[in-house]
Amino acid sequence: MKVGVSGAGGRMGRTVAYAVSGAADLELTALFDPHAVDQTLCDIRIGNERSVLDGCDVVVEFTRPDVVINNLGAWGRAGMHAVVGTSGFDDKRVVELEAMWPQGGPRCLVVPNFSIGAVVMQRLAELAAPHFAASEIIEMHHDRKVDAPSGTALATARRMAAVSQQHRATESENLVEGATGARVHGIPVHSVRLPGLVAHQEILFGSVGETLRIKHDTTDRSAFMPGVLAAIRGVAALPQSVTLGLDDILGI
């Protein structure tokens, strides 16, 4: 299977390239990043034109929210499957992607978080949501992350809200605007950006007399690679043209 990486000059893009090149059943064939022109990675020269990825079976997309839709349009028109790790896929952007992606052709898999533990965390939050009166999400990432809230937090809130409408917003007065967090599907979400962090999320549930905390920590980007490789291997077999999350790939 021929694999290309879009955003190969970034931290995640480089890690993905090394992981793919080390997989016996995958072939890293092309790298694209207009901000890393003429750099070499895994003995492959990074190109600055989308056409360098022509002929790939799967493109792994780790770029920026402001360019991802245009990139995906190119991959879809070229008939290439796409595995997307770019953050910022809120409901509006998901609808936009579903409208523009070719139906019945290549598959597009959008994954808010490739960590297996994070996928399990979201599933547990989904199971817990109907049984508690209120909930909040705290997500923490490194200080170079370009968006907030994280894609994982957006996806978690979306899944929780889909199974429960019991998420009561706090009645506290905000003495400082935003003190009680942004609202995503009615669920307060708090974002922290600090050096020294990688990716961390905690979901807090509360009812009278009890609380529940579900927490996941990623301390190294290598934790994402088993999920990335599983997505590459499984994307072509997905039943829908556009799929969100690793659940179908992992059978969760």
Secondary structure as UniProt FT lines:
FT   STRAND          2..6
FT   TURN            7..9
FT   HELIX           11..21
FT   TURN            24..25
FT   STRAND          27..32
FT   TURN            34..35
FT   TURN            37..38
FT   STRAND          40..41
FT   TURN            42..43
FT   STRAND          44..47
FT   HELIX           50..53
FT   TURN            54..55
FT   STRAND          58..61
FT   TURN            65..67
FT   HELIX           68..77
FT   TURN            78..79
FT   STRAND          81..84
FT   HELIX           91..100
FT   TURN            103..104
FT   STRAND          108..110
FT   HELIX           116..128
FT   HELIX           129..131
FT   STRAND          134..141
FT   TURN            143..144
FT   HELIX           151..163
FT   TURN            177..180
FT   STRAND          182..184
FT   TURN            185..186
FT   STRAND          187..193
FT   TURN            195..196
FT   STRAND          199..207
FT   TURN            208..209
FT   STRAND          210..218
FT   HELIX           221..224
FT   HELIX           225..234
FT   HELIX           235..237
FT   STRAND          242..244
FT   HELIX           247..250
//
